[in-house]
Amino acid sequence: MIMAFGETGWQWLNAPREWTADDGLALFCDPATDLWCTTHYGYSRDSAHLFGRTVPGDLRLTVTFSGDYAEQYDQAGAVLRIDEENWIKAGVEYVDGGYHLSTVVTRGFSDWSVLPLGRTAERVTIDLERAGDAVIVRYGLDDEPPLTMLRLAYFPPGGSALAGAMAAAPVGKGFAVRFGDVRVTES
């Protein structure tokens, strides 16, 4: 188990080759990493870098991060993962030359929604609140309060989930990501 953000119990799923947890979490995303399941593209990938803690039941996950996005589908944000077919990721994704808020809900098949940011944000906060059979996805840009709801999604209730940070570089050479804060609070 890894000590980070003032707590022990953190772990990697698909650790990147380069990372440090000295002051926040900094990593360089390995190329050809992704988190996706079947829909539209016909493939399933479970190789994204996930850094989190396993938490049973209801929780609140808040992740603040920035990245040096450069290539199509470079992505970073927050993740709740039960297994390779049941997870939610939300964050910023670089798509068609622009920055987008991105949420993927997967229950055997991935369902992707995007919202153009219209600008570069220095810091993005993603908040995932799991309560019963639902997850509320909220976001905030830079220091602009309050957090704004982005999506409400079904998520299988009760079982444990890995809650934490995620990053992936599906088609590019990789990119640097910095997580200034990752907080997991059990409800």
PyRosetta script that sets phi, psi and omega in degrees:
from pyrosetta import init, pose_from_sequence

init()
pose = pose_from_sequence("MIMAFGETGWQWLNAPREWTADDGLALFCDPATDLWCTTHYGYSRDSAHLFGRTVPGDLRLTVTFSGDYAEQYDQAGAVLRIDEENWIKAGVEYVDGGYHLSTVVTRGFSDWSVLPLGRTAERVTIDLERAGDAVIVRYGLDDEPPLTMLRLAYFPPGGSALAGAMAAAPVGKGFAVRFGDVRVTES")
pose.set_psi(1, 148.8)
pose.set_omega(1, -173.6)
pose.set_phi(2, -109.2)
pose.set_psi(2, 141.9)
pose.set_omega(2, 173.6)
pose.set_phi(3, -90.7)
pose.set_psi(3, 124.9)
pose.set_omega(3, 178.2)
pose.set_phi(4, -159.1)
pose.set_psi(4, 151.4)
pose.set_omega(4, 177.6)
pose.set_phi(5, 52.7)
pose.set_psi(5, 34.7)
pose.set_omega(5, 176.8)
pose.set_phi(6, 76.0)
pose.set_psi(6, 11.3)
pose.set_omega(6, -178.2)
pose.set_phi(7, -138.3)
pose.set_psi(7, 154.1)
pose.set_omega(7, 172.9)
pose.set_phi(8, -97.0)
pose.set_psi(8, 174.4)
pose.set_omega(8, 175.5)
pose.set_phi(9, 97.8)
pose.set_psi(9, 4.0)
pose.set_omega(9, 177.3)
pose.set_phi(10, -78.7)
pose.set_psi(10, 150.0)
pose.set_omega(10, 178.6)
pose.set_phi(11, -146.9)
pose.set_psi(11, 158.9)
pose.set_omega(11, 176.2)
pose.set_phi(12, -101.0)
pose.set_psi(12, 143.4)
pose.set_omega(12, 161.0)
pose.set_phi(13, -119.4)
pose.set_psi(13, 116.3)
pose.set_omega(13, -176.1)
pose.set_phi(14, 65.6)
pose.set_psi(14, 60.2)
pose.set_omega(14, -180.0)
pose.set_phi(15, -60.4)
pose.set_psi(15, 139.2)
pose.set_omega(15, 174.9)
pose.set_phi(16, -73.9)
pose.set_psi(16, 162.8)
pose.set_omega(16, 178.5)
pose.set_phi(17, -66.8)
pose.set_psi(17, -34.2)
pose.set_omega(17, -177.7)
pose.set_phi(18, -120.1)
pose.set_psi(18, 119.7)
pose.set_omega(18, 176.2)
pose.set_phi(19, -162.0)
pose.set_psi(19, 158.4)
pose.set_omega(19, 173.6)
pose.set_phi(20, -147.8)
pose.set_psi(20, 145.9)
pose.set_omega(20, 178.1)
pose.set_phi(21, -120.5)
pose.set_psi(21, 29.3)
pose.set_omega(21, -178.3)
pose.set_phi(22, -68.8)
pose.set_psi(22, -48.4)
pose.set_omega(22, -178.8)
pose.set_phi(23, -134.2)
pose.set_psi(23, 88.8)
pose.set_omega(23, -168.7)
pose.set_phi(24, 79.9)
pose.set_psi(24, -149.4)
pose.set_omega(24, 177.5)
pose.set_phi(25, -133.9)
pose.set_psi(25, 122.3)
pose.set_omega(25, 176.2)
pose.set_phi(26, -120.8)
pose.set_psi(26, 138.2)
pose.set_omega(26, 178.7)
pose.set_phi(27, -148.6)
pose.set_psi(27, 159.4)
pose.set_omega(27, 169.5)
pose.set_phi(28, -113.2)
pose.set_psi(28, 116.2)
pose.set_omega(28, -176.5)
pose.set_phi(29, -63.4)
pose.set_psi(29, 127.5)
pose.set_omega(29, 174.8)
pose.set_phi(30, -69.2)
pose.set_psi(30, 146.8)
pose.set_omega(30, 175.9)
pose.set_phi(31, -68.2)
pose.set_psi(31, 160.9)
pose.set_omega(31, 177.2)
pose.set_phi(32, 61.6)
pose.set_psi(32, 35.1)
pose.set_omega(32, 175.5)
pose.set_phi(33, -109.1)
pose.set_psi(33, 145.0)
pose.set_omega(33, -178.7)
pose.set_phi(34, -165.2)
pose.set_psi(34, 164.0)
pose.set_omega(34, 174.1)
pose.set_phi(35, -135.0)
pose.set_psi(35, 103.4)
pose.set_omega(35, -174.9)
pose.set_phi(36, -159.0)
pose.set_psi(36, 151.0)
pose.set_omega(36, -178.8)
pose.set_phi(37, -136.9)
pose.set_psi(37, 98.5)
pose.set_omega(37, 164.6)
pose.set_phi(38, 70.1)
pose.set_psi(38, -57.4)
pose.set_omega(38, -168.4)
pose.set_phi(39, -46.6)
pose.set_psi(39, 132.7)
pose.set_omega(39, 174.1)
pose.set_phi(40, 67.8)
pose.set_psi(40, -50.8)
pose.set_omega(40, -174.3)
pose.set_phi(41, -86.4)
pose.set_psi(41, -19.9)
pose.set_omega(41, 176.3)
pose.set_phi(42, 81.0)
pose.set_psi(42, 7.3)
pose.set_omega(42, 178.4)
pose.set_phi(43, -127.5)
pose.set_psi(43, 162.3)
pose.set_omega(43, 174.0)
pose.set_phi(44, -122.6)
pose.set_psi(44, 131.6)
pose.set_omega(44, 179.1)
pose.set_phi(45, -129.3)
pose.set_psi(45, 132.8)
pose.set_omega(45, 179.5)
pose.set_phi(46, -132.3)
pose.set_psi(46, 47.3)
pose.set_omega(46, -173.4)
pose.set_phi(47, -115.7)
pose.set_psi(47, 3.5)
pose.set_omega(47, 178.6)
pose.set_phi(48, -61.4)
pose.set_psi(48, 154.5)
pose.set_omega(48, 176.6)
pose.set_phi(49, -80.3)
pose.set_psi(49, 119.0)
pose.set_omega(49, 179.9)
pose.set_phi(50, -121.4)
pose.set_psi(50, 126.6)
pose.set_omega(50, -179.6)
pose.set_phi(51, -124.9)
pose.set_psi(51, 113.3)
pose.set_omega(51, -175.2)
pose.set_phi(52, -162.7)
pose.set_psi(52, -170.5)
pose.set_omega(52, 175.9)
pose.set_phi(53, -125.3)
pose.set_psi(53, 144.6)
pose.set_omega(53, 177.3)
pose.set_phi(54, -85.2)
pose.set_psi(54, 126.5)
pose.set_omega(54, -174.7)
pose.set_phi(55, -129.8)
pose.set_psi(55, 131.1)
pose.set_omega(55, 175.9)
pose.set_phi(56, -82.8)
pose.set_psi(56, 140.4)
pose.set_omega(56, 171.1)
pose.set_phi(57, 69.5)
pose.set_psi(57, -149.7)
pose.set_omega(57, -173.5)
pose.set_phi(58, -69.1)
pose.set_psi(58, 147.2)
pose.set_omega(58, -177.3)
pose.set_phi(59, -163.1)
pose.set_psi(59, 169.8)
pose.set_omega(59, 171.5)
pose.set_phi(60, -131.8)
pose.set_psi(60, 127.7)
pose.set_omega(60, -179.4)
pose.set_phi(61, -118.5)
pose.set_psi(61, 125.3)
pose.set_omega(61, 177.3)
pose.set_phi(62, -126.3)
pose.set_psi(62, 124.6)
pose.set_omega(62, -175.9)
pose.set_phi(63, -126.8)
pose.set_psi(63, 128.3)
pose.set_omega(63, 175.8)
pose.set_phi(64, -118.2)
pose.set_psi(64, 132.1)
pose.set_omega(64, -170.3)
pose.set_phi(65, -155.0)
pose.set_psi(65, 168.2)
pose.set_omega(65, 170.9)
pose.set_phi(66, -147.6)
pose.set_psi(66, 157.8)
pose.set_omega(66, -178.2)
pose.set_phi(67, -149.1)
pose.set_psi(67, 158.0)
pose.set_omega(67, 177.0)
pose.set_phi(68, -99.4)
pose.set_psi(68, 63.4)
pose.set_omega(68, -176.9)
pose.set_phi(69, -60.0)
pose.set_psi(69, 138.1)
pose.set_omega(69, -177.5)
pose.set_phi(70, -140.8)
pose.set_psi(70, -32.0)
pose.set_omega(70, -172.7)
pose.set_phi(71, -119.7)
pose.set_psi(71, 159.1)
pose.set_omega(71, 178.2)
pose.set_phi(72, -48.8)
pose.set_psi(72, 131.1)
pose.set_omega(72, 176.2)
pose.set_phi(73, 70.8)
pose.set_psi(73, 6.9)
pose.set_omega(73, 170.3)
pose.set_phi(74, -54.1)
pose.set_psi(74, 135.3)
pose.set_omega(74, -171.9)
pose.set_phi(75, -150.1)
pose.set_psi(75, 149.0)
pose.set_omega(75, 175.2)
pose.set_phi(76, -153.7)
pose.set_psi(76, 153.3)
pose.set_omega(76, 178.8)
pose.set_phi(77, 164.3)
pose.set_psi(77, -142.5)
pose.set_omega(77, -176.2)
pose.set_phi(78, -112.1)
pose.set_psi(78, 155.1)
pose.set_omega(78, 179.9)
pose.set_phi(79, -144.7)
pose.set_psi(79, 142.6)
pose.set_omega(79, 166.3)
pose.set_phi(80, -121.9)
pose.set_psi(80, 122.1)
pose.set_omega(80, -174.3)
pose.set_phi(81, -134.3)
pose.set_psi(81, 118.7)
pose.set_omega(81, 173.0)
pose.set_phi(82, -84.1)
pose.set_psi(82, -49.5)
pose.set_omega(82, 178.0)
pose.set_phi(83, -160.0)
pose.set_psi(83, -172.6)
pose.set_omega(83, -175.0)
pose.set_phi(84, -66.6)
pose.set_psi(84, -11.5)
pose.set_omega(84, 179.3)
pose.set_phi(85, -117.0)
pose.set_psi(85, 2.2)
pose.set_omega(85, -178.9)
pose.set_phi(86, -139.1)
pose.set_psi(86, 101.0)
pose.set_omega(86, -177.7)
pose.set_phi(87, -162.6)
pose.set_psi(87, 162.7)
pose.set_omega(87, 173.2)
pose.set_phi(88, -132.8)
pose.set_psi(88, 131.4)
pose.set_omega(88, 170.5)
pose.set_phi(89, -124.4)
pose.set_psi(89, 143.8)
pose.set_omega(89, 179.4)
pose.set_phi(90, -146.7)
pose.set_psi(90, 139.9)
pose.set_omega(90, 180.0)
pose.set_phi(91, 173.8)
pose.set_psi(91, -145.9)
pose.set_omega(91, 177.3)
pose.set_phi(92, -110.6)
pose.set_psi(92, 136.9)
pose.set_omega(92, 178.3)
pose.set_phi(93, -133.1)
pose.set_psi(93, 137.5)
pose.set_omega(93, 178.5)
pose.set_phi(94, -89.1)
pose.set_psi(94, 110.9)
pose.set_omega(94, -174.1)
pose.set_phi(95, -131.3)
pose.set_psi(95, 127.8)
pose.set_omega(95, 176.9)
pose.set_phi(96, 49.3)
pose.set_psi(96, 43.6)
pose.set_omega(96, 175.0)
pose.set_phi(97, 81.8)
pose.set_psi(97, 8.0)
pose.set_omega(97, -179.4)
pose.set_phi(98, -139.2)
pose.set_psi(98, 163.5)
pose.set_omega(98, 179.5)
pose.set_phi(99, -89.9)
pose.set_psi(99, 133.1)
pose.set_omega(99, -178.4)
pose.set_phi(100, -132.6)
pose.set_psi(100, 142.2)
pose.set_omega(100, 164.9)
pose.set_phi(101, -73.9)
pose.set_psi(101, 131.9)
pose.set_omega(101, -172.1)
pose.set_phi(102, -132.3)
pose.set_psi(102, 134.1)
pose.set_omega(102, 174.2)
pose.set_phi(103, -131.1)
pose.set_psi(103, 129.1)
pose.set_omega(103, 174.6)
pose.set_phi(104, -121.6)
pose.set_psi(104, 123.7)
pose.set_omega(104, 176.4)
pose.set_phi(105, -110.6)
pose.set_psi(105, 125.8)
pose.set_omega(105, -176.4)
pose.set_phi(106, -125.6)
pose.set_psi(106, 125.2)
pose.set_omega(106, 173.2)
pose.set_phi(107, -137.0)
pose.set_psi(107, 69.3)
pose.set_omega(107, -175.4)
pose.set_phi(108, 91.0)
pose.set_psi(108, -34.7)
pose.set_omega(108, 176.9)
pose.set_phi(109, -136.7)
pose.set_psi(109, 140.3)
pose.set_omega(109, -178.6)
pose.set_phi(110, -82.7)
pose.set_psi(110, 140.8)
pose.set_omega(110, 178.6)
pose.set_phi(111, -124.3)
pose.set_psi(111, 114.5)
pose.set_omega(111, -171.5)
pose.set_phi(112, -110.7)
pose.set_psi(112, 131.1)
pose.set_omega(112, 172.2)
pose.set_phi(113, -127.9)
pose.set_psi(113, 143.2)
pose.set_omega(113, -179.0)
pose.set_phi(114, -133.6)
pose.set_psi(114, 151.8)
pose.set_omega(114, 176.7)
pose.set_phi(115, -137.5)
pose.set_psi(115, 116.9)
pose.set_omega(115, -179.3)
pose.set_phi(116, -59.6)
pose.set_psi(116, 135.5)
pose.set_omega(116, 177.3)
pose.set_phi(117, -76.3)
pose.set_psi(117, -34.8)
pose.set_omega(117, -179.7)
pose.set_phi(118, 79.5)
pose.set_psi(118, -4.6)
pose.set_omega(118, 179.1)
pose.set_phi(119, -163.5)
pose.set_psi(119, 167.9)
pose.set_omega(119, 174.1)
pose.set_phi(120, -87.2)
pose.set_psi(120, 133.8)
pose.set_omega(120, 177.0)
pose.set_phi(121, -107.0)
pose.set_psi(121, 134.3)
pose.set_omega(121, 177.5)
pose.set_phi(122, -65.6)
pose.set_psi(122, -42.7)
pose.set_omega(122, 179.7)
pose.set_phi(123, -137.8)
pose.set_psi(123, 141.6)
pose.set_omega(123, 175.8)
pose.set_phi(124, -124.5)
pose.set_psi(124, 138.9)
pose.set_omega(124, 174.1)
pose.set_phi(125, -114.3)
pose.set_psi(125, 129.7)
pose.set_omega(125, 174.1)
pose.set_phi(126, -116.3)
pose.set_psi(126, 133.3)
pose.set_omega(126, -179.1)
pose.set_phi(127, -123.7)
pose.set_psi(127, 122.0)
pose.set_omega(127, 176.7)
pose.set_phi(128, -114.9)
pose.set_psi(128, 118.7)
pose.set_omega(128, 179.3)
pose.set_phi(129, -112.1)
pose.set_psi(129, 113.0)
pose.set_omega(129, 179.4)
pose.set_phi(130, -96.6)
pose.set_psi(130, 120.9)
pose.set_omega(130, 178.7)
pose.set_phi(131, -140.1)
pose.set_psi(131, 114.4)
pose.set_omega(131, -179.4)
pose.set_phi(132, 63.9)
pose.set_psi(132, -120.2)
pose.set_omega(132, -176.6)
pose.set_phi(133, -102.6)
pose.set_psi(133, 21.2)
pose.set_omega(133, -176.2)
pose.set_phi(134, -137.9)
pose.set_psi(134, 155.7)
pose.set_omega(134, 170.9)
pose.set_phi(135, -126.6)
pose.set_psi(135, 127.8)
pose.set_omega(135, 173.2)
pose.set_phi(136, -96.8)
pose.set_psi(136, 125.8)
pose.set_omega(136, 178.5)
pose.set_phi(137, -102.0)
pose.set_psi(137, 124.5)
pose.set_omega(137, 177.4)
pose.set_phi(138, -127.2)
pose.set_psi(138, 158.1)
pose.set_omega(138, 178.1)
pose.set_phi(139, -141.0)
pose.set_psi(139, 159.3)
pose.set_omega(139, 173.5)
pose.set_phi(140, -144.8)
pose.set_psi(140, 144.8)
pose.set_omega(140, -179.3)
pose.set_phi(141, -111.6)
pose.set_psi(141, 133.2)
pose.set_omega(141, -178.8)
pose.set_phi(142, 49.7)
pose.set_psi(142, -127.5)
pose.set_omega(142, -179.1)
pose.set_phi(143, -110.0)
pose.set_psi(143, 28.4)
pose.set_omega(143, -177.4)
pose.set_phi(144, -87.6)
pose.set_psi(144, 99.7)
pose.set_omega(144, 175.7)
pose.set_phi(145, -80.4)
pose.set_psi(145, 164.3)
pose.set_omega(145, -8.5)
pose.set_phi(146, -89.2)
pose.set_psi(146, 178.0)
pose.set_omega(146, 174.8)
pose.set_phi(147, -69.7)
pose.set_psi(147, 143.6)
pose.set_omega(147, -177.0)
pose.set_phi(148, -110.6)
pose.set_psi(148, 135.4)
pose.set_omega(148, 178.8)
pose.set_phi(149, -67.8)
pose.set_psi(149, 133.3)
pose.set_omega(149, 179.1)
pose.set_phi(150, -109.8)
pose.set_psi(150, -36.1)
pose.set_omega(150, -176.5)
pose.set_phi(151, -164.0)
pose.set_psi(151, 151.1)
pose.set_omega(151, 170.9)
pose.set_phi(152, -120.9)
pose.set_psi(152, 125.8)
pose.set_omega(152, -174.4)
pose.set_phi(153, -136.3)
pose.set_psi(153, 148.7)
pose.set_omega(153, 172.0)
pose.set_phi(154, -68.1)
pose.set_psi(154, 142.6)
pose.set_omega(154, 174.7)
pose.set_phi(155, -147.6)
pose.set_psi(155, 129.1)
pose.set_omega(155, -176.2)
pose.set_phi(156, -52.2)
pose.set_psi(156, 127.5)
pose.set_omega(156, -174.4)
pose.set_phi(157, -78.8)
pose.set_psi(157, 158.2)
pose.set_omega(157, 166.0)
pose.set_phi(158, 88.9)
pose.set_psi(158, -48.3)
pose.set_omega(158, -173.1)
pose.set_phi(159, -73.2)
pose.set_psi(159, 167.2)
pose.set_omega(159, 178.4)
pose.set_phi(160, -73.3)
pose.set_psi(160, 149.9)
pose.set_omega(160, 177.8)
pose.set_phi(161, -140.6)
pose.set_psi(161, 145.4)
pose.set_omega(161, 170.6)
pose.set_phi(162, -76.4)
pose.set_psi(162, 122.9)
pose.set_omega(162, -178.3)
pose.set_phi(163, -118.6)
pose.set_psi(163, 125.0)
pose.set_omega(163, 179.8)
pose.set_phi(164, 173.6)
pose.set_psi(164, -149.8)
pose.set_omega(164, -176.0)
pose.set_phi(165, -96.7)
pose.set_psi(165, 151.5)
pose.set_omega(165, 176.1)
pose.set_phi(166, -141.3)
pose.set_psi(166, 153.6)
pose.set_omega(166, 174.6)
pose.set_phi(167, -155.9)
pose.set_psi(167, 148.8)
pose.set_omega(167, -179.7)
pose.set_phi(168, -156.5)
pose.set_psi(168, 153.3)
pose.set_omega(168, 176.9)
pose.set_phi(169, -134.1)
pose.set_psi(169, 80.6)
pose.set_omega(169, -172.7)
pose.set_phi(170, -60.0)
pose.set_psi(170, -40.1)
pose.set_omega(170, -173.8)
pose.set_phi(171, -121.5)
pose.set_psi(171, -12.4)
pose.set_omega(171, -175.8)
pose.set_phi(172, -92.8)
pose.set_psi(172, -167.1)
pose.set_omega(172, -178.3)
pose.set_phi(173, -89.2)
pose.set_psi(173, 2.0)
pose.set_omega(173, -174.6)
pose.set_phi(174, 101.3)
pose.set_psi(174, 165.3)
pose.set_omega(174, -179.9)
pose.set_phi(175, -158.9)
pose.set_psi(175, 159.8)
pose.set_omega(175, -178.4)
pose.set_phi(176, -84.2)
pose.set_psi(176, 138.3)
pose.set_omega(176, 178.2)
pose.set_phi(177, -133.0)
pose.set_psi(177, 140.6)
pose.set_omega(177, 177.3)
pose.set_phi(178, -126.7)
pose.set_psi(178, 122.7)
pose.set_omega(178, 175.5)
pose.set_phi(179, -103.8)
pose.set_psi(179, 108.8)
pose.set_omega(179, -179.6)
pose.set_phi(180, -76.8)
pose.set_psi(180, -27.7)
pose.set_omega(180, -178.7)
pose.set_phi(181, -154.7)
pose.set_psi(181, 135.7)
pose.set_omega(181, 170.9)
pose.set_phi(182, -135.9)
pose.set_psi(182, 115.4)
pose.set_omega(182, -178.6)
pose.set_phi(183, -122.3)
pose.set_psi(183, 131.6)
pose.set_omega(183, 176.6)
pose.set_phi(184, -122.2)
pose.set_psi(184, 121.3)
pose.set_omega(184, 178.6)
pose.set_phi(185, -120.8)
pose.set_psi(185, 122.8)
pose.set_omega(185, 177.2)
pose.set_phi(186, -78.4)
pose.set_psi(186, 139.5)
pose.set_omega(186, 179.8)
pose.set_phi(187, -93.9)
pose.dump_pdb("model.pdb")
